[in-house]
Amino acid sequence: MKKRIYALAVVMTILVTVVTYDTPNKNSVHLKLDFVPASIENLQDNSELIILGNVYGSPEIIDEVGTKFYVSEVNVNEIVQGNLESKTINVLQTFSEEDPILTKDGQVLLFLEKYNGFLSSDNNTYVCKGLGYGQYIINNNSAHAALSIDSDNVVSKNSSSGLAADDLISYLKSRNR
């Protein structure tokens, strides 16, 4: 029991701390992020794995101590940075405004770190670095950040100005450590 409580505390500390509930929608949680990238380079430098992939199927839902988590299976099309032996990974997400759930059949560019906790014993489970900041949705070769920060430090969903996905991936590969 102590091990389970400790693991839950570690998960919540690493992923996020629940700060407040959104008044209009009590089902949505706001989270305090432990990492907000200053730039795409900063995001890359702090990610152990970057992949281009397709979300397969609907996510599995885990309800743990009143907090919902989603596990999505992602088929890896290309490894941009890091090492991976498997062609599929699981992406663990917290149901929140700051961690938009991956869309079934969507193409994504993900900046990831390995998940190590009790919610999944699968060795191929990852979380997006900086939650939504580490998630780019690819549509017609345009990459849109799931979360972005404007010049006034205002967080918004699905940035309207997309980057050419091929150019972004080439740039990230050119910077590979």
C-alpha positions, -999 to +999 in steps of 0.1 A: +000+000+000+028+024+009+045+016-024+013+024-043+009+057-025+045+066-031+042+058-068+011+079-071+029+108-054+059+104-078+036+103-108+017+134-098+049+153-090+066+143-123+036+148-145+018+177-128+001+191-098-036+196-098-041+233-092-078+241-098-109+229-115-124+248-144-157+263-132-178+259-163-167+223-169-161+203-137-149+173-157-118+192-169-088+197-147-061+224-149-026+213-142+006+231-132+034+221-156+068+210-144+083+220-178+074+247-202+098+250-231+113+283-240+118+272-276+116+242-299+153+237-293+147+237-256+119+212-260+142+190-282+171+192-258+149+180-229+133+151-248+148+117-248+127+105-277+111+123-306+089+104-331+066+109-360+037+085-358+000+077-362-024+072-333-040+038-335-075+033-322-092+049-292-073+054-259-077+031-229-090+050-199-076+045-164-094+061-134-070+063-105-080+080-073-105+103-091-080+113-118-085+100-154-055+090-174-055+080-211-032+055-228-030+058-266-012+034-289+010+052-314+025+034-345+060+049-350+067+059-386+100+077-380+124+082-351+136+118-352+157+116-321+166+088-296+165+050-297+135+027-299+133-009-308+096-012-310+074+000-339+046+010-314+046+029-281+020+038-255+015+075-246+001+081-212-018+114-207-037+131-179-073+142-187-067+180-186-067+212-206-029+212-207-026+176-221-049+173-251-058+137-257-043+123-289-069+119-317-077+085-331-060+080-365-042+114-362-006+119-373+016+134-346+051+146-339+058+138-302+085+150-279+087+123-252+102+110-220+099+075-207+072+069-181+082+050-150+054+044-126+026+021-114+000+031-140+018+011-167+044-016-164+049-016-202+085-007-210+073+013-241+051+038-222+060+075-226+046+109-216+048+141-237+075+164-225+057+195-212+024+178-219+007+196-248+038+215-256+054+182-266+026+173-290+024+185-326-006+176-348+003+170-384-023+178-410-015+182-448+023+185-439+015+214-415+026+209-378+005+227-352+015+227-315-013+213-293-004+241-269+015+272-275+025+304-257+021+338-274+043+368-268+021+378-238+026+344-222-010+334-229-015+297-234-036+286-263-047+254-279-039+243-315-017+272-327-031+286-359+002+292-376+015+258-386+051+249-395+059+228-425+062+193-409+090+182-433+110+213-425+105+210-388+116+174-388+147+181-410+156+210-386+153+187-355+174+160-372+201+186-381+204+195-344+205+159-332+230+154-304 
